[in-house]
Amino acid sequence: MKFQGTDQYVATPDLMLAVNAAITLKRPLLVKGEPGTGKTMLAEEASSALGLRLLEWHVKSTTKAHQGLYEYDAVSRLRDSQLGDEKVRDIQNYIVKGVLWQAFESDEPVALLIDEIDKADIEFPNDLLRELDRMEFHCYETRQTIRAKHRPLVFITSNNEKELPDAFLRRCFFHYIKFPEAETMRRIVEVHFPNLKKELLAAALKSFYDVRGLPGLKKKPSTSELLDWLKLLVAEDIPPEALRSGDDKVVLPPLVGALLKNEQDVTLFEKLVFMQKHNR
C-alpha cells in the first residue's frame, strides 16, 4: 500500500512519506498541527485511497481508554434479569464493542482514527500502550482474548493541547503538518473552488496571509476558515478590489468574521489598519 494523495486532499511530499513510513513500520501515525490543517481529513482520504474502511474514535475530555475496547452494560443486564429475560444468561449480550475491538475482529484490513487524543486525561494514551503494541486485549467478563486478525492502519491526531507521554510517543511515527505555504494553499483552494477567478484568489490569499501574519493574534485563521471565507466572497460576489489597497497596505477584509473568531483579534486588526491610515 502506498499513499500518494487524492483528488480531494492535497498532500505534501513529506506528509505522503509519513503515511507510507507508518505503513511500513506498522506503527500508529501521530499527526499534530494547528486546528483546521486537515489532520482528520488525512485519515479519511488516506483510508479511502488505500481501499480501507475507516473506524473513527472521536476523543472527548471524559473519554476513557477502555471505551475503545468494550463496555459492559451491567444496568441493562440487571433490568433484563428483573423482567425475566432469557438473554441475561449470556453475558456477551451486554458487551458493547468499542472501535478497537471492531478493528481487531474485522475480516478485512481497516484504518482506525483516534481523533484529538490530547483532549482526554493524561493517562489515556498510556492506557492504550499494550493494546496498540501487541494488537490484543483481554475481556474479563467473557474471559476471552481479542487478537487482531489484521493490524489496522492507525491515525492519531493531536492539537498539542497537552504533552503526550514519552512511552506513547516512542510507539508512534510522528509528523507535524506545517501550515501550508501560499503555493500549496493555492492548490488546496483550487480543489474546493476549481472555477475561482485568479484575480480573486490572488487577492484573497494575500489578505489571508496578511491577517495570519499579524503579531499578537490569539487565534490565527486556519485553512478551513480560509475556505469558509472564500465561499462567502463568492456567494456575495465580492470583487478583488475590495480585498486590497492601492499602496499595498493591509486592509480590513470584508466578512472578516469568517477569519477572526474573537473580539480581541478583530480589535487588534482594526487598530493596525487605523494606524496605517494615519501614518500615510
Residue pairs with C-beta under 8 A, 6 or more apart in sequence:
1 20
1 23
1 50
1 153
2 20
2 23
3 11
3 16
3 19
3 20
3 23
3 46
3 49
3 50
4 11
4 16
4 49
5 11
5 16
5 45
5 49
6 45
6 48
6 49
7 191
8 45
8 191
9 38
9 41
9 42
9 45
9 46
9 191
10 184
10 187
10 188
10 191
11 19
11 42
11 45
12 180
12 184
14 175
15 42
15 175
15 177
18 29
18 31
18 173
18 175
19 29
19 42
19 46
21 173
22 28
22 29
22 153
22 154
22 173
23 153
25 173
26 151
27 154
27 171
27 172
27 173
28 114
28 132
28 154
28 155
28 156
28 171
28 172
28 173
29 153
29 154
29 155
29 156
29 172
29 173
29 175
30 156
30 157
30 158
30 164
30 169
30 172
30 173
30 174
30 175
31 39
31 42
31 155
31 156
31 157
31 158
31 175
31 176
31 177
32 39
32 157
32 158
32 159
32 160
32 174
32 175
32 176
32 177
33 39
33 159
33 176
33 177
33 178
33 179
34 159
34 177
34 179
34 220
34 222
35 159
35 222
36 222
36 223
36 224
36 225
37 177
37 179
37 180
37 222
37 223
38 177
38 223
39 157
39 177
40 113
40 115
40 157
42 155
42 177
43 54
43 56
43 111
43 113
43 115
43 155
43 157
44 54
44 113
46 111
46 153
46 155
47 53
47 54
47 110
47 111
47 113
47 153
48 54
50 111
50 153
52 109
52 110
52 111
52 153
53 106
53 108
53 110
53 111
54 110
54 111
54 112
54 113
55 99
55 102
55 103
55 110
55 111
55 112
55 113
55 152
56 99
56 113
56 115
57 68
57 98
57 99
57 100
57 112
57 113
57 114
57 115
58 115
58 116
59 114
59 115
59 116
59 117
59 119
59 120
59 124
60 119
60 120
61 119
61 120
61 121
63 119
63 120
63 124
64 120
64 121
64 124
64 127
65 120
65 123
65 124
65 127
65 128
66 98
66 127
67 98
68 98
68 99
68 100
68 114
68 128
68 131
69 98
69 100
69 101
69 131
69 137
69 139
69 146
70 95
70 96
70 97
70 98
70 101
70 139
71 95
71 96
71 98
72 91
72 94
72 95
72 96
72 141
73 94
73 95
73 96
74 94
76 94
77 88
77 91
77 93
77 94
80 87
80 88
81 88
87 93
91 141
91 142
92 142
95 139
95 141
95 142
97 105
99 112
100 112
100 131
100 137
101 137
101 146
103 110
103 112
103 148
103 152
104 135
104 136
104 137
104 146
104 147
104 148
104 149
104 152
105 146
105 149
106 149
106 150
106 152
107 149
108 150
109 150
109 151
109 152
109 153
110 150
110 152
110 153
111 152
111 153
111 154
111 155
112 152
112 153
112 154
112 155
113 154
113 155
113 156
113 157
114 128
114 154
114 155
114 156
114 157
115 157
116 157
116 158
116 159
117 124
117 125
117 156
117 157
117 158
117 164
118 158
118 159
118 160
118 161
118 162
118 164
119 159
119 161
122 162
122 165
125 164
125 165
125 168
126 165
126 167
126 168
128 168
129 167
129 168
129 171
130 137
131 137
132 154
132 171
133 171
135 147
135 148
135 151
136 145
136 146
136 147
136 148
137 145
137 146
138 144
138 145
138 146
139 145
139 146
156 172
158 164
179 212
179 223
180 188
180 223
182 205
182 209
185 205
185 208
185 223
185 226
186 201
186 205
188 223
188 227
189 196
189 201
189 205
189 226
189 227
189 230
190 196
190 201
192 227
192 230
193 201
193 230
193 231
193 234
196 230
196 234
197 240
199 240
200 233
200 234
200 238
200 239
200 240
200 243
202 240
203 240
203 241
203 243
203 244
204 226
204 229
204 230
204 233
204 240
204 243
206 243
206 244
207 243
207 244
207 251
207 253
208 221
208 226
208 229
208 259
210 250
211 217
211 220
211 221
211 253
211 256
211 259
211 260
211 269
212 220
212 221
214 250
214 265
214 268
214 269
214 272
216 268
217 260
217 265
217 268
218 262
218 264
218 265
219 260
219 261
219 262
219 265
221 229
221 259
221 260
221 261
225 258
225 259
225 261
226 259
228 258
229 253
229 255
229 258
229 259
232 238
232 255
232 258
233 243
233 254
233 255
236 254
236 255
238 254
238 255
242 254
243 251
243 253
243 254
244 251
245 251
247 280
249 273
249 276
249 280
250 272
250 273
250 276
251 273
252 269
252 270
252 273
253 259
256 266
256 269
257 266
260 266
260 269
